Amino acid sequence: MKIENIKPEYFLLRPEVEKAYGYSHAVKIGNIIKISGAVSMDDEGNPIAIGDMDQQLKNCYADLERILNHYGCTFDDVIVENIFTTDMPLFFENAAYRNSIYTKQFPTGTWIGVKELAIPEFMIEIELEAYKSES
């Protein structure tokens, strides 16, 4: 099966917010699911858990889990995780939470310290790529 014959399947977690910012939260092409960076926001796009890296991290993973579940996946299916943070030392203090997310193996990935994210209150953004095996 050639990839050009596969129609992309798009998913919007918060349609109004994503349309306003101009992105889709996820797209599945064949067995690969690319997931845009998740941040700590409410359903209207407002930052939540301002100043709280631990809770922002948990909020990101909660949204990512919702997206993975939409495609019938779990964190066991994640093959790439890229993390962008405005405070790498504080992220390291909270990174152990990932052990409860990835219980079988860790995906590949990159951790990048950045000056700022889309909204100043965002401290962390996590993007994923997953592989959904045929069932």
PyMOL CGO cylinders between C-alpha atoms (Angstrom):
from pymol import cmd
from pymol.cgo import CYLINDER

trace = [
    CYLINDER, 0.00, 0.00, 0.00, 1.49, 3.34, -1.07, 0.3, 1, 1, 1, 1, 1, 1,
    CYLINDER, 1.49, 3.34, -1.07, 1.31, 6.25, 1.34, 0.3, 1, 1, 1, 1, 1, 1,
    CYLINDER, 1.31, 6.25, 1.34, 0.01, 8.59, -1.39, 0.3, 1, 1, 1, 1, 1, 1,
    CYLINDER, 0.01, 8.59, -1.39, -3.14, 6.44, -1.62, 0.3, 1, 1, 1, 1, 1, 1,
    CYLINDER, -3.14, 6.44, -1.62, -3.95, 6.91, 2.07, 0.3, 1, 1, 1, 1, 1, 1,
    CYLINDER, -3.95, 6.91, 2.07, -6.25, 9.76, 3.00, 0.3, 1, 1, 1, 1, 1, 1,
    CYLINDER, -6.25, 9.76, 3.00, -5.19, 11.77, 6.08, 0.3, 1, 1, 1, 1, 1, 1,
    CYLINDER, -5.19, 11.77, 6.08, -7.57, 11.65, 9.04, 0.3, 1, 1, 1, 1, 1, 1,
    CYLINDER, -7.57, 11.65, 9.04, -7.57, 14.93, 10.96, 0.3, 1, 1, 1, 1, 1, 1,
    CYLINDER, -7.57, 14.93, 10.96, -8.63, 15.38, 14.58, 0.3, 1, 1, 1, 1, 1, 1,
    CYLINDER, -8.63, 15.38, 14.58, -9.41, 18.65, 16.39, 0.3, 1, 1, 1, 1, 1, 1,
    CYLINDER, -9.41, 18.65, 16.39, -9.39, 18.43, 20.18, 0.3, 1, 1, 1, 1, 1, 1,
    CYLINDER, -9.39, 18.43, 20.18, -10.66, 22.01, 20.62, 0.3, 1, 1, 1, 1, 1, 1,
    CYLINDER, -10.66, 22.01, 20.62, -12.04, 22.93, 17.19, 0.3, 1, 1, 1, 1, 1, 1,
    CYLINDER, -12.04, 22.93, 17.19, -12.68, 26.63, 17.82, 0.3, 1, 1, 1, 1, 1, 1,
    CYLINDER, -12.68, 26.63, 17.82, -9.26, 27.22, 19.40, 0.3, 1, 1, 1, 1, 1, 1,
    CYLINDER, -9.26, 27.22, 19.40, -7.43, 25.24, 16.74, 0.3, 1, 1, 1, 1, 1, 1,
    CYLINDER, -7.43, 25.24, 16.74, -9.24, 27.01, 13.89, 0.3, 1, 1, 1, 1, 1, 1,
    CYLINDER, -9.24, 27.01, 13.89, -8.43, 30.40, 15.48, 0.3, 1, 1, 1, 1, 1, 1,
    CYLINDER, -8.43, 30.40, 15.48, -4.72, 29.53, 15.72, 0.3, 1, 1, 1, 1, 1, 1,
    CYLINDER, -4.72, 29.53, 15.72, -4.65, 27.70, 12.38, 0.3, 1, 1, 1, 1, 1, 1,
    CYLINDER, -4.65, 27.70, 12.38, -3.66, 24.12, 13.16, 0.3, 1, 1, 1, 1, 1, 1,
    CYLINDER, -3.66, 24.12, 13.16, -5.04, 20.61, 13.58, 0.3, 1, 1, 1, 1, 1, 1,
    CYLINDER, -5.04, 20.61, 13.58, -4.19, 18.87, 16.82, 0.3, 1, 1, 1, 1, 1, 1,
    CYLINDER, -4.19, 18.87, 16.82, -3.53, 15.56, 15.11, 0.3, 1, 1, 1, 1, 1, 1,
    CYLINDER, -3.53, 15.56, 15.11, -3.41, 13.85, 11.77, 0.3, 1, 1, 1, 1, 1, 1,
    CYLINDER, -3.41, 13.85, 11.77, -3.24, 10.14, 11.05, 0.3, 1, 1, 1, 1, 1, 1,
    CYLINDER, -3.24, 10.14, 11.05, -1.76, 8.93, 7.78, 0.3, 1, 1, 1, 1, 1, 1,
    CYLINDER, -1.76, 8.93, 7.78, -1.62, 5.18, 7.50, 0.3, 1, 1, 1, 1, 1, 1,
    CYLINDER, -1.62, 5.18, 7.50, -0.20, 3.84, 10.75, 0.3, 1, 1, 1, 1, 1, 1,
    CYLINDER, -0.20, 3.84, 10.75, 1.45, 7.11, 11.81, 0.3, 1, 1, 1, 1, 1, 1,
    CYLINDER, 1.45, 7.11, 11.81, -0.25, 9.71, 14.01, 0.3, 1, 1, 1, 1, 1, 1,
    CYLINDER, -0.25, 9.71, 14.01, 1.38, 13.13, 14.33, 0.3, 1, 1, 1, 1, 1, 1,
    CYLINDER, 1.38, 13.13, 14.33, 0.17, 15.14, 17.31, 0.3, 1, 1, 1, 1, 1, 1,
    CYLINDER, 0.17, 15.14, 17.31, 0.75, 18.89, 17.61, 0.3, 1, 1, 1, 1, 1, 1,
    CYLINDER, 0.75, 18.89, 17.61, 2.19, 20.24, 20.82, 0.3, 1, 1, 1, 1, 1, 1,
    CYLINDER, 2.19, 20.24, 20.82, -0.16, 20.06, 23.80, 0.3, 1, 1, 1, 1, 1, 1,
    CYLINDER, -0.16, 20.06, 23.80, -0.13, 22.90, 26.31, 0.3, 1, 1, 1, 1, 1, 1,
    CYLINDER, -0.13, 22.90, 26.31, -1.95, 23.56, 29.56, 0.3, 1, 1, 1, 1, 1, 1,
    CYLINDER, -1.95, 23.56, 29.56, -5.17, 25.26, 28.40, 0.3, 1, 1, 1, 1, 1, 1,
    CYLINDER, -5.17, 25.26, 28.40, -8.89, 25.10, 29.00, 0.3, 1, 1, 1, 1, 1, 1,
    CYLINDER, -8.89, 25.10, 29.00, -11.45, 24.47, 26.27, 0.3, 1, 1, 1, 1, 1, 1,
    CYLINDER, -11.45, 24.47, 26.27, -11.54, 28.18, 25.38, 0.3, 1, 1, 1, 1, 1, 1,
    CYLINDER, -11.54, 28.18, 25.38, -7.76, 28.30, 24.89, 0.3, 1, 1, 1, 1, 1, 1,
    CYLINDER, -7.76, 28.30, 24.89, -6.94, 30.10, 28.14, 0.3, 1, 1, 1, 1, 1, 1,
    CYLINDER, -6.94, 30.10, 28.14, -3.78, 29.07, 30.00, 0.3, 1, 1, 1, 1, 1, 1,
    CYLINDER, -3.78, 29.07, 30.00, -4.41, 27.07, 33.18, 0.3, 1, 1, 1, 1, 1, 1,
    CYLINDER, -4.41, 27.07, 33.18, -2.12, 26.08, 36.06, 0.3, 1, 1, 1, 1, 1, 1,
    CYLINDER, -2.12, 26.08, 36.06, -0.17, 29.32, 35.55, 0.3, 1, 1, 1, 1, 1, 1,
    CYLINDER, -0.17, 29.32, 35.55, 3.24, 29.11, 37.21, 0.3, 1, 1, 1, 1, 1, 1,
    CYLINDER, 3.24, 29.11, 37.21, 2.78, 25.42, 38.13, 0.3, 1, 1, 1, 1, 1, 1,
    CYLINDER, 2.78, 25.42, 38.13, 5.07, 23.23, 36.00, 0.3, 1, 1, 1, 1, 1, 1,
    CYLINDER, 5.07, 23.23, 36.00, 3.90, 20.00, 37.63, 0.3, 1, 1, 1, 1, 1, 1,
    CYLINDER, 3.90, 20.00, 37.63, 0.23, 20.66, 36.84, 0.3, 1, 1, 1, 1, 1, 1,
    CYLINDER, 0.23, 20.66, 36.84, 0.97, 22.00, 33.36, 0.3, 1, 1, 1, 1, 1, 1,
    CYLINDER, 0.97, 22.00, 33.36, 2.88, 18.79, 32.62, 0.3, 1, 1, 1, 1, 1, 1,
    CYLINDER, 2.88, 18.79, 32.62, -0.08, 16.69, 33.82, 0.3, 1, 1, 1, 1, 1, 1,
    CYLINDER, -0.08, 16.69, 33.82, -2.53, 18.78, 31.79, 0.3, 1, 1, 1, 1, 1, 1,
    CYLINDER, -2.53, 18.78, 31.79, -0.45, 18.27, 28.64, 0.3, 1, 1, 1, 1, 1, 1,
    CYLINDER, -0.45, 18.27, 28.64, -0.39, 14.51, 29.10, 0.3, 1, 1, 1, 1, 1, 1,
    CYLINDER, -0.39, 14.51, 29.10, -4.14, 14.43, 29.84, 0.3, 1, 1, 1, 1, 1, 1,
    CYLINDER, -4.14, 14.43, 29.84, -4.86, 16.13, 26.49, 0.3, 1, 1, 1, 1, 1, 1,
    CYLINDER, -4.86, 16.13, 26.49, -2.39, 13.89, 24.68, 0.3, 1, 1, 1, 1, 1, 1,
    CYLINDER, -2.39, 13.89, 24.68, -4.08, 10.83, 26.16, 0.3, 1, 1, 1, 1, 1, 1,
    CYLINDER, -4.08, 10.83, 26.16, -7.47, 12.05, 24.87, 0.3, 1, 1, 1, 1, 1, 1,
    CYLINDER, -7.47, 12.05, 24.87, -6.01, 12.38, 21.37, 0.3, 1, 1, 1, 1, 1, 1,
    CYLINDER, -6.01, 12.38, 21.37, -4.30, 8.99, 21.49, 0.3, 1, 1, 1, 1, 1, 1,
    CYLINDER, -4.30, 8.99, 21.49, -7.55, 7.40, 22.71, 0.3, 1, 1, 1, 1, 1, 1,
    CYLINDER, -7.55, 7.40, 22.71, -9.41, 8.94, 19.76, 0.3, 1, 1, 1, 1, 1, 1,
    CYLINDER, -9.41, 8.94, 19.76, -7.22, 6.85, 17.49, 0.3, 1, 1, 1, 1, 1, 1,
    CYLINDER, -7.22, 6.85, 17.49, -7.42, 3.73, 19.67, 0.3, 1, 1, 1, 1, 1, 1,
    CYLINDER, -7.42, 3.73, 19.67, -3.87, 4.22, 20.97, 0.3, 1, 1, 1, 1, 1, 1,
    CYLINDER, -3.87, 4.22, 20.97, -2.15, 4.54, 24.33, 0.3, 1, 1, 1, 1, 1, 1,
    CYLINDER, -2.15, 4.54, 24.33, 1.21, 5.96, 25.39, 0.3, 1, 1, 1, 1, 1, 1,
    CYLINDER, 1.21, 5.96, 25.39, 2.63, 2.49, 24.61, 0.3, 1, 1, 1, 1, 1, 1,
    CYLINDER, 2.63, 2.49, 24.61, 2.15, 3.40, 20.93, 0.3, 1, 1, 1, 1, 1, 1,
    CYLINDER, 2.15, 3.40, 20.93, 4.18, 6.63, 21.15, 0.3, 1, 1, 1, 1, 1, 1,
    CYLINDER, 4.18, 6.63, 21.15, 7.43, 6.48, 19.19, 0.3, 1, 1, 1, 1, 1, 1,
    CYLINDER, 7.43, 6.48, 19.19, 8.53, 10.14, 19.39, 0.3, 1, 1, 1, 1, 1, 1,
    CYLINDER, 8.53, 10.14, 19.39, 8.05, 12.69, 22.16, 0.3, 1, 1, 1, 1, 1, 1,
    CYLINDER, 8.05, 12.69, 22.16, 9.45, 16.21, 21.84, 0.3, 1, 1, 1, 1, 1, 1,
    CYLINDER, 9.45, 16.21, 21.84, 9.25, 18.53, 24.83, 0.3, 1, 1, 1, 1, 1, 1,
    CYLINDER, 9.25, 18.53, 24.83, 9.67, 22.29, 24.66, 0.3, 1, 1, 1, 1, 1, 1,
    CYLINDER, 9.67, 22.29, 24.66, 10.01, 24.20, 27.93, 0.3, 1, 1, 1, 1, 1, 1,
    CYLINDER, 10.01, 24.20, 27.93, 10.74, 27.71, 29.06, 0.3, 1, 1, 1, 1, 1, 1,
    CYLINDER, 10.74, 27.71, 29.06, 12.37, 26.38, 32.26, 0.3, 1, 1, 1, 1, 1, 1,
    CYLINDER, 12.37, 26.38, 32.26, 14.50, 23.27, 31.77, 0.3, 1, 1, 1, 1, 1, 1,
    CYLINDER, 14.50, 23.27, 31.77, 15.69, 22.98, 35.40, 0.3, 1, 1, 1, 1, 1, 1,
    CYLINDER, 15.69, 22.98, 35.40, 12.09, 23.11, 36.64, 0.3, 1, 1, 1, 1, 1, 1,
    CYLINDER, 12.09, 23.11, 36.64, 11.06, 20.58, 34.01, 0.3, 1, 1, 1, 1, 1, 1,
    CYLINDER, 11.06, 20.58, 34.01, 13.83, 18.23, 35.24, 0.3, 1, 1, 1, 1, 1, 1,
    CYLINDER, 13.83, 18.23, 35.24, 12.43, 18.56, 38.77, 0.3, 1, 1, 1, 1, 1, 1,
    CYLINDER, 12.43, 18.56, 38.77, 9.06, 17.29, 37.47, 0.3, 1, 1, 1, 1, 1, 1,
    CYLINDER, 9.06, 17.29, 37.47, 10.17, 14.92, 34.67, 0.3, 1, 1, 1, 1, 1, 1,
    CYLINDER, 10.17, 14.92, 34.67, 9.81, 11.80, 36.85, 0.3, 1, 1, 1, 1, 1, 1,
    CYLINDER, 9.81, 11.80, 36.85, 6.05, 12.05, 36.24, 0.3, 1, 1, 1, 1, 1, 1,
    CYLINDER, 6.05, 12.05, 36.24, 6.80, 10.61, 32.80, 0.3, 1, 1, 1, 1, 1, 1,
    CYLINDER, 6.80, 10.61, 32.80, 7.52, 7.25, 34.51, 0.3, 1, 1, 1, 1, 1, 1,
    CYLINDER, 7.52, 7.25, 34.51, 3.79, 6.92, 35.16, 0.3, 1, 1, 1, 1, 1, 1,
    CYLINDER, 3.79, 6.92, 35.16, 3.03, 7.73, 31.50, 0.3, 1, 1, 1, 1, 1, 1,
    CYLINDER, 3.03, 7.73, 31.50, 5.56, 5.43, 29.82, 0.3, 1, 1, 1, 1, 1, 1,
    CYLINDER, 5.56, 5.43, 29.82, 5.35, 2.18, 31.75, 0.3, 1, 1, 1, 1, 1, 1,
    CYLINDER, 5.35, 2.18, 31.75, 6.77, -0.19, 29.10, 0.3, 1, 1, 1, 1, 1, 1,
    CYLINDER, 6.77, -0.19, 29.10, 9.41, 1.87, 27.31, 0.3, 1, 1, 1, 1, 1, 1,
    CYLINDER, 9.41, 1.87, 27.31, 10.27, 5.47, 26.59, 0.3, 1, 1, 1, 1, 1, 1,
    CYLINDER, 10.27, 5.47, 26.59, 9.89, 6.85, 23.07, 0.3, 1, 1, 1, 1, 1, 1,
    CYLINDER, 9.89, 6.85, 23.07, 12.64, 8.64, 21.19, 0.3, 1, 1, 1, 1, 1, 1,
    CYLINDER, 12.64, 8.64, 21.19, 12.59, 12.36, 21.58, 0.3, 1, 1, 1, 1, 1, 1,
    CYLINDER, 12.59, 12.36, 21.58, 14.19, 15.70, 22.24, 0.3, 1, 1, 1, 1, 1, 1,
    CYLINDER, 14.19, 15.70, 22.24, 13.95, 18.12, 25.13, 0.3, 1, 1, 1, 1, 1, 1,
    CYLINDER, 13.95, 18.12, 25.13, 14.44, 21.73, 24.09, 0.3, 1, 1, 1, 1, 1, 1,
    CYLINDER, 14.44, 21.73, 24.09, 14.69, 24.86, 26.22, 0.3, 1, 1, 1, 1, 1, 1,
    CYLINDER, 14.69, 24.86, 26.22, 13.01, 27.82, 24.53, 0.3, 1, 1, 1, 1, 1, 1,
    CYLINDER, 13.01, 27.82, 24.53, 12.67, 31.51, 25.29, 0.3, 1, 1, 1, 1, 1, 1,
    CYLINDER, 12.67, 31.51, 25.29, 8.88, 31.46, 25.03, 0.3, 1, 1, 1, 1, 1, 1,
    CYLINDER, 8.88, 31.46, 25.03, 5.90, 29.47, 23.81, 0.3, 1, 1, 1, 1, 1, 1,
    CYLINDER, 5.90, 29.47, 23.81, 2.74, 30.70, 22.02, 0.3, 1, 1, 1, 1, 1, 1,
    CYLINDER, 2.74, 30.70, 22.02, 1.30, 32.32, 25.16, 0.3, 1, 1, 1, 1, 1, 1,
    CYLINDER, 1.30, 32.32, 25.16, 3.65, 33.63, 27.88, 0.3, 1, 1, 1, 1, 1, 1,
    CYLINDER, 3.65, 33.63, 27.88, 1.98, 31.60, 30.66, 0.3, 1, 1, 1, 1, 1, 1,
    CYLINDER, 1.98, 31.60, 30.66, 2.74, 28.29, 28.93, 0.3, 1, 1, 1, 1, 1, 1,
    CYLINDER, 2.74, 28.29, 28.93, 5.79, 26.70, 30.52, 0.3, 1, 1, 1, 1, 1, 1,
    CYLINDER, 5.79, 26.70, 30.52, 5.78, 23.44, 28.57, 0.3, 1, 1, 1, 1, 1, 1,
    CYLINDER, 5.78, 23.44, 28.57, 4.58, 22.03, 25.26, 0.3, 1, 1, 1, 1, 1, 1,
    CYLINDER, 4.58, 22.03, 25.26, 4.70, 18.34, 24.32, 0.3, 1, 1, 1, 1, 1, 1,
    CYLINDER, 4.70, 18.34, 24.32, 4.31, 16.95, 20.80, 0.3, 1, 1, 1, 1, 1, 1,
    CYLINDER, 4.31, 16.95, 20.80, 4.04, 13.27, 19.95, 0.3, 1, 1, 1, 1, 1, 1,
    CYLINDER, 4.04, 13.27, 19.95, 4.22, 10.83, 17.10, 0.3, 1, 1, 1, 1, 1, 1,
    CYLINDER, 4.22, 10.83, 17.10, 2.58, 7.44, 17.51, 0.3, 1, 1, 1, 1, 1, 1,
    CYLINDER, 2.58, 7.44, 17.51, 2.52, 4.25, 15.51, 0.3, 1, 1, 1, 1, 1, 1,
    CYLINDER, 2.52, 4.25, 15.51, -0.79, 2.34, 15.44, 0.3, 1, 1, 1, 1, 1, 1,
    CYLINDER, -0.79, 2.34, 15.44, -0.22, -1.26, 14.56, 0.3, 1, 1, 1, 1, 1, 1,
    CYLINDER, -0.22, -1.26, 14.56, -2.88, -3.07, 12.54, 0.3, 1, 1, 1, 1, 1, 1,
    CYLINDER, -2.88, -3.07, 12.54, -5.47, -4.73, 14.78, 0.3, 1, 1, 1, 1, 1, 1,
]
cmd.load_cgo(trace, "trace")
